Amino acid sequence: MATKKAGGSAKNLTDSNPQYLGIKLYAGERAQTGSIIVRQRGTKIMAGKNVGVGKDHTLYATAPGVVEYSTKRKVDFDNKVSKKKVANVVSAVGETKKKVAKKTASKTK
């Protein structure tokens, strides 16, 4: 006869931290250099103009501007055509005018 009562084993007590994946900057929002645009697993959204890809497929801005999303037709290795989303960072029109105005003001001094 057992001198101690058998204790049940504990399962499902460990938990992992959340991944916080998804779109961080939507279309029309301003992006600074290095700001994260999309956190993703795999390249669901491809990098476009002024956008870099991190080692975990995170998309980030390589130049300041406004975030824009578009679609691109891509031919797969088996000649199947698929549409892929593309993230771009384009310079804001008002932002470039301010830079030009600053440059001309500094040259005249």
C-alpha positions in Angstrom: 0.0 0.0 0.0 1.2 3.5 -0.9 2.3 5.8 1.9 1.5 8.9 -0.2 -1.5 9.6 -2.3 -0.7 9.8 -6.0 -0.6 13.5 -7.2 -1.8 14.2 -10.7 0.7 15.5 -13.2 0.3 19.2 -14.3 -0.1 19.7 -18.0 -0.7 22.9 -20.1 0.9 25.2 -17.5 3.4 26.8 -19.8 2.5 29.7 -22.1 4.4 31.5 -24.8 4.5 35.2 -25.3 2.3 36.8 -28.1 4.0 37.5 -31.4 2.3 40.9 -32.2 2.2 40.3 -35.9 0.3 42.3 -38.5 0.3 45.7 -40.2 1.8 48.5 -38.1 1.4 51.4 -40.5 -1.6 51.5 -42.8 -1.9 53.3 -46.2 -1.6 57.0 -46.0 0.3 57.0 -42.6 3.8 58.7 -42.4 6.8 56.5 -42.0 10.2 57.6 -40.7 13.4 55.8 -41.7 13.6 52.5 -39.9 10.0 52.4 -38.7 8.3 49.0 -39.0 5.5 48.7 -41.5 4.5 45.0 -41.3 5.5 42.2 -39.0 4.8 38.9 -40.7 5.8 35.2 -41.0 6.9 34.6 -44.6 6.6 37.2 -47.3 2.8 37.6 -47.4 3.4 41.2 -48.3 6.4 41.9 -50.6 8.8 44.9 -50.2 8.5 47.6 -52.8 10.1 51.1 -53.2 12.0 52.4 -50.1 11.1 49.3 -48.1 13.6 46.7 -46.7 13.1 43.2 -45.4 14.4 42.0 -42.0 15.6 38.4 -41.3 12.2 37.5 -39.8 10.4 39.0 -43.0 9.6 42.3 -41.2 9.1 45.1 -43.6 10.6 48.5 -42.6 11.0 51.9 -44.2 14.4 52.8 -45.7 13.4 56.4 -46.4 10.9 58.8 -44.9 7.6 59.2 -46.6 4.0 57.9 -46.8 3.1 54.2 -46.8 1.3 52.9 -49.9 0.0 49.4 -50.7 -0.5 48.0 -54.2 -0.8 44.6 -55.9 1.7 43.0 -58.3 1.2 40.1 -60.7 3.9 37.5 -60.0 4.6 34.3 -62.0 5.4 31.3 -59.7 7.9 28.6 -60.5 5.1 26.4 -62.0 4.0 29.2 -64.4 1.0 30.0 -62.2 0.2 33.7 -62.0 -0.7 35.1 -58.6 -1.3 38.5 -57.2 0.9 39.7 -54.3 0.5 42.7 -52.1 3.4 45.2 -52.2 4.3 47.8 -49.6 5.9 51.0 -50.8 7.0 54.2 -49.1 6.7 57.3 -51.3 7.9 60.7 -50.4 5.1 63.1 -49.4 4.5 66.0 -51.8 4.3 68.6 -49.0 7.4 67.1 -47.4 9.5 67.5 -50.5 8.3 71.1 -51.0 9.5 71.9 -47.5 12.9 70.4 -48.1 13.3 72.4 -51.3 12.2 75.6 -49.5 14.8 75.0 -46.8 17.6 74.4 -49.3 16.8 77.6 -51.2 16.5 79.6 -48.0 19.9 78.3 -46.8 21.6 79.1 -50.1 20.3 82.7 -50.1 21.8 83.4 -46.7 
